Amino acid sequence: MPPRTLLAALSFGAFATFAQLFLRFLNRGARSKVDTARWSPELLKQLDWRRFEQLCAAYFEALGFRIDAVPAGAGGASGDISVYEQGAERASIVVHCQPWNAYRVGIKPVHGLLGTMTAANVAEGVLVTSGKFTQEAHDFARKQKTINLIDGADLLAKIAALVPEKALALLRLATEGDFLTPTCPSCALKMIPRKSTSHGRKFWGCRNYPACKHTFFSTL
């Protein structure tokens, strides 16, 4: 390997190692601020979007349903969770998940859920978020009568209503390993912290950059 190519490879390897160590440092600090011993709005808010989807799927399993989950796609669209009665061949409920956002979930995702329900010929839909919904979203869902909205407070209450063993199992699932670092929707890899050169804004970037340019804003 030519010296310059070797130097570039070594430099990239060193950067990757540094990024991993830096990420572990950030996660230790962030995790120490979140009480993982019990459910709370803050814990729910901190979950990586993929972990939040897994939690929602596991919740319906805890209710005795069979689920078929399709993760979010390359465009970052919500994944679908098809919920089946035991022994049924067709889904009875479609669930969409919206992880925490500083802004309330508006009417657009509710329209999207309704479209999925119509295409799949499913009569009932559930939209779950760790945040909150706008009044417009509530009004539209209420008018449809076939869509149920579950916000963060509702989800915590529903988990608390489970038998203690199932609620604890969901807590363990949610907090196992690295539940803080966002997962790239395109590559299914944990992202790494970056900073824009122009404004110094922190964000999460895909490890496969520049082949993948998917990013998330960072609150670190």
C-alpha positions as semicolon CSV with decimal commas, in nm:
position;residue;x (nm);y (nm);z (nm)
1;M;0,000;0,000;0,000
2;P;0,146;0,342;-0,095
3;P;0,255;0,558;0,204
4;R;-0,019;0,821;0,152
5;T;-0,290;0,556;0,126
6;L;-0,156;0,382;0,435
7;L;-0,146;0,712;0,624
8;A;-0,505;0,784;0,523
9;A;-0,615;0,439;0,637
10;L;-0,437;0,479;0,970
11;S;-0,583;0,826;1,016
12;F;-0,935;0,698;0,947
13;G;-0,882;0,406;1,184
14;A;-0,761;0,639;1,456
15;F;-1,058;0,868;1,402
16;A;-1,301;0,575;1,417
17;T;-1,144;0,453;1,741
18;F;-1,156;0,803;1,890
19;A;-1,519;0,844;1,782
20;Q;-1,615;0,515;1,949
21;L;-1,439;0,610;2,273
22;F;-1,593;0,957;2,265
23;L;-1,937;0,807;2,204
24;R;-1,899;0,573;2,501
25;F;-1,799;0,871;2,716
26;L;-2,104;1,068;2,606
27;N;-2,336;0,774;2,662
28;R;-2,199;0,710;3,011
29;G;-2,264;1,071;3,100
30;A;-2,610;1,074;2,947
31;R;-2,704;0,737;3,097
32;S;-2,597;0,852;3,444
33;K;-2,853;1,131;3,419
34;V;-3,137;0,890;3,339
35;D;-3,281;0,664;3,608
36;T;-3,299;0,322;3,443
37;A;-3,441;0,155;3,754
38;R;-3,796;0,272;3,687
39;W;-4,016;0,406;3,411
40;S;-4,035;0,784;3,377
41;P;-4,116;1,043;3,108
42;E;-3,744;1,131;3,090
43;L;-3,643;0,769;3,027
44;L;-3,907;0,728;2,757
45;K;-3,791;1,052;2,597
46;Q;-3,428;0,935;2,577
47;L;-3,494;0,608;2,392
48;D;-3,343;0,571;2,048
49;W;-3,618;0,563;1,785
50;R;-3,552;0,197;1,706
51;R;-3,555;0,099;2,073
52;F;-3,885;0,287;2,108
53;E;-4,034;0,085;1,821
54;Q;-3,911;-0,236;1,984
55;L;-4,071;-0,129;2,311
56;C;-4,405;-0,062;2,142
57;A;-4,397;-0,402;1,970
58;A;-4,308;-0,575;2,298
59;Y;-4,593;-0,396;2,475
60;F;-4,851;-0,546;2,239
61;E;-4,686;-0,885;2,278
62;A;-4,723;-0,844;2,654
63;L;-5,096;-0,797;2,597
64;G;-5,108;-1,139;2,432
65;F;-5,100;-1,036;2,066
66;R;-4,873;-1,168;1,793
67;I;-4,682;-0,895;1,614
68;D;-4,503;-0,851;1,284
69;A;-4,279;-0,544;1,290
70;V;-4,134;-0,371;0,984
71;P;-3,855;-0,126;1,087
72;A;-3,841;0,230;0,956
73;G;-3,710;0,253;0,601
74;A;-3,435;0,449;0,436
75;G;-3,644;0,762;0,423
76;G;-3,682;0,766;0,799
77;A;-4,053;0,689;0,774
78;S;-4,222;0,525;1,069
79;G;-4,205;0,149;1,084
80;D;-4,527;-0,051;1,085
81;I;-4,624;-0,296;1,357
82;S;-4,897;-0,533;1,246
83;V;-5,086;-0,675;1,542
84;Y;-5,262;-1,011;1,519
85;E;-5,504;-1,190;1,746
86;Q;-5,360;-1,527;1,844
87;G;-5,429;-1,774;1,563
88;A;-5,549;-1,505;1,320
89;E;-5,409;-1,487;0,969
90;R;-5,488;-1,119;0,913
91;A;-5,379;-0,826;1,125
92;S;-5,646;-0,653;1,330
93;I;-5,442;-0,344;1,423
94;V;-5,168;-0,139;1,258
95;V;-4,938;0,056;1,490
96;H;-4,715;0,348;1,394
97;C;-4,449;0,478;1,635
98;Q;-4,325;0,835;1,669
99;P;-4,025;0,876;1,905
100;W;-3,983;1,184;2,117
101;N;-3,960;1,522;1,949
102;A;-3,952;1,872;2,092
103;Y;-4,257;1,947;1,877
104;R;-4,596;1,784;1,923
105;V;-4,697;1,518;1,673
106;G;-4,934;1,678;1,423
107;I;-5,199;1,555;1,186
108;K;-4,966;1,436;0,906
109;P;-4,860;1,108;1,076
110;V;-5,226;1,040;1,159
111;H;-5,313;1,079;0,791
112;G;-5,024;0,844;0,710
113;L;-5,154;0,583;0,952
114;L;-5,502;0,607;0,801
115;G;-5,353;0,552;0,456
116;T;-5,169;0,241;0,576
117;M;-5,486;0,107;0,737
118;T;-5,680;0,156;0,413
119;A;-5,410;-0,007;0,198
120;A;-5,384;-0,306;0,432
121;N;-5,760;-0,328;0,486
122;V;-5,715;-0,308;0,863
123;A;-5,998;-0,156;1,065
124;E;-5,806;-0,021;1,365
125;G;-5,492;0,190;1,395
126;V;-5,278;0,308;1,685
127;L;-5,027;0,593;1,677
128;V;-4,784;0,590;1,969
129;T;-4,543;0,868;2,065
130;S;-4,319;0,929;2,362
131;G;-4,409;1,297;2,328
132;K;-4,746;1,465;2,281
133;F;-5,002;1,523;2,006
134;T;-5,146;1,848;1,876
135;Q;-5,513;1,922;1,929
136;E;-5,564;1,895;1,554
137;A;-5,431;1,538;1,561
138;H;-5,663;1,451;1,849
139;D;-5,964;1,601;1,671
140;F;-5,893;1,414;1,347
141;A;-5,841;1,080;1,524
142;R;-6,159;1,130;1,726
143;K;-6,353;1,200;1,407
144;Q;-6,224;0,881;1,243
145;K;-6,324;0,667;1,544
146;T;-6,086;0,392;1,427
147;I;-5,757;0,553;1,533
148;N;-5,629;0,556;1,889
149;L;-5,358;0,803;1,992
150;I;-5,124;0,707;2,276
151;D;-4,886;0,975;2,402
152;G;-4,595;0,932;2,641
153;A;-4,804;0,969;2,958
154;D;-5,063;0,724;2,825
155;L;-4,797;0,468;2,736
156;L;-4,639;0,488;3,082
157;A;-4,981;0,440;3,240
158;K;-5,052;0,138;3,021
159;I;-4,714;-0,019;3,107
160;A;-4,779;0,044;3,477
161;A;-5,114;-0,137;3,443
162;L;-4,939;-0,457;3,332
163;V;-4,848;-0,724;3,583
164;P;-4,517;-0,623;3,750
165;E;-4,319;-0,900;3,579
166;K;-4,418;-0,782;3,231
167;A;-4,360;-0,415;3,314
168;L;-4,012;-0,502;3,443
169;A;-3,938;-0,708;3,131
170;L;-4,025;-0,406;2,915
171;L;-3,800;-0,186;3,126
172;R;-3,510;-0,428;3,082
173;L;-3,570;-0,442;2,708
174;A;-3,577;-0,063;2,681
175;T;-3,257;-0,003;2,881
176;E;-3,040;-0,294;2,766
177;G;-2,711;-0,194;2,603
178;D;-2,689;0,134;2,415
179;F;-3,044;0,268;2,409
180;L;-2,936;0,632;2,373
181;T;-2,744;0,652;2,047
182;P;-2,966;0,693;1,739
183;T;-2,964;0,417;1,479
184;C;-2,928;0,510;1,114
185;P;-3,259;0,422;0,942
186;S;-3,074;0,350;0,618
187;C;-2,783;0,139;0,741
188;A;-2,910;0,002;1,076
189;L;-2,582;0,114;1,240
190;K;-2,538;0,320;1,555
191;M;-2,451;0,675;1,453
192;I;-2,157;0,886;1,574
193;P;-2,146;1,244;1,707
194;R;-2,035;1,511;1,463
195;K;-2,021;1,890;1,446
196;S;-2,089;2,111;1,146
197;T;-1,787;2,308;1,029
198;S;-1,992;2,617;0,944
199;H;-2,204;2,674;1,256
200;G;-2,059;2,429;1,507
201;R;-2,398;2,261;1,548
202;K;-2,382;1,912;1,698
203;F;-2,556;1,629;1,518
204;W;-2,554;1,253;1,477
205;G;-2,412;1,124;1,151
206;C;-2,401;0,782;0,989
207;R;-2,078;0,583;1,014
208;N;-2,105;0,519;0,639
209;Y;-2,071;0,888;0,548
210;P;-2,029;1,006;0,273
211;A;-2,207;0,704;0,118
212;C;-2,492;0,767;0,363
213;K;-2,573;1,124;0,461
214;H;-2,852;1,052;0,707
215;T;-2,835;1,276;1,017
216;F;-3,025;1,355;1,336
217;F;-3,002;1,669;1,545
218;S;-2,819;1,617;1,872
219;T;-2,907;1,745;2,219
220;L;-2,564;1,654;2,359
